């Protein structure tokens, strides 16, 4: 029996945190602190669900960025067709297991995909999760035959097959197989032999377009999404060839000739690029982006025509960050709320900021600098291609400015473990604003997934409230810990 969720990595009490923070103003709490704007998270989640509904494709949100129950529920919406999720750690699924158990008991289909090619040591925890959340509650990724050696133990313990997605490498080269290789054929042969005994079930094929972070436009992202879907279509075709060869080698049919596989594609830039479809209108001379969107739409329809299910997956989209802004892949979720917003995402779409304090000032250096009491453990240490820094300081709490981007003129130019050095933001249209020792500042991080990992909870504010309440802490979301 595995330890109860949170037993090995206990989380702080939400009730105690609520007593400590709710009702206070941001300027009155200790720093560093992770601040989350609930209104922005809700907008970003709603726009993703609307795009998937408009295109009639499934959506499988990833919970690794935020690691909270509250944001998971916003990602799922009404989950009228059931619950699909991806986790990067077993702990994420364990913390959601009570909610998923209740959903299963109420007749709602539930499936959680463990999004790391299967480490054998995790099988017992997966067995217990499956037994708690239902017979189809757990799926795993595989990209090597040896990962399947634990499948018989899973079947013995649960009474049912281990559900599989084969991880396909469509260009990111982090994990997965090239479907044109001998290794792919060997894996498929092993899967088919285990399917014949009822030990596993091949659900579908999975790709992650992490290299889409390198794009610079919605067209770049859509083109990569098209490439990804085409890659999985070809992988399915090759898999069916290997199935036929396996059947021939066994001199009997062991399965359907046209299985109804799931094709799971995406990363935040590629998945959110389809949100551009929501504003697509017929034109006599469509733009390059619109042409790509139409190609993507036709490709999606071709997948459905083959009896395959297409699902999108993404993780950081509820929060967004400076890396995502640099891709320019998505329209702003705030456009519907304010006609003055630019079509592409901007800092108004970033839900997560890290609040810290100015610890010292260095006005006599060649260019003025300031010291903040937050470093790589609070902000992360991942670069952003649009500038050479580790976070952008917002104009929050500073004198009003005509700068439409809300930038203060400062960026985190250098960083160490617990310290950051503010330098001039060379991409800002304003000079660095005056700072004071002890002043609280809020920073848009480069990568929200890594920045959030340094904190045990998020302080929740809500920019949809009246102006005089937008700095009020209205809730606290506890982050799950552990692996």
Protein Blocks (a to p, Z undefined) as FASTA:
>chain_A
ZZdehklmccddfklmmmmmgopafklpccddddddfklmmmmmmmmmmmmmmnopacdd
dfklnopaklmmmmnmnolnopcdddfbfklmmmmmmmmmmmmmnopacddddfbdcdfk
lmmmmmmmmmmnojklpccddfbfklmmmmmmmmmmnopacdddddddehlomgccdfkb
mklmmmmmmmmmmmmnopaccfbdcdddfklmmpcbfklmmmmmmmmmmmmmmmmmmmmm
mmmmmmmmnopafbdfbdcddddeddfklmmmmmmmmmgccdfbdcfklmmmmmmmmmmm
mmmmnopacddddfklmnopfklmmnomaccfklmmomkbcfbacfklpmbdcddddfbd
cfkbmbdcddddbdfklnopadcfkbccfbdcdfehiacdfblnopahiacfbdcfkbcc
ddddfkbcbdcddddehiacddddfblmlmmmmpcbdcdddfkbcfklmmpcfbdcddde
dZZ
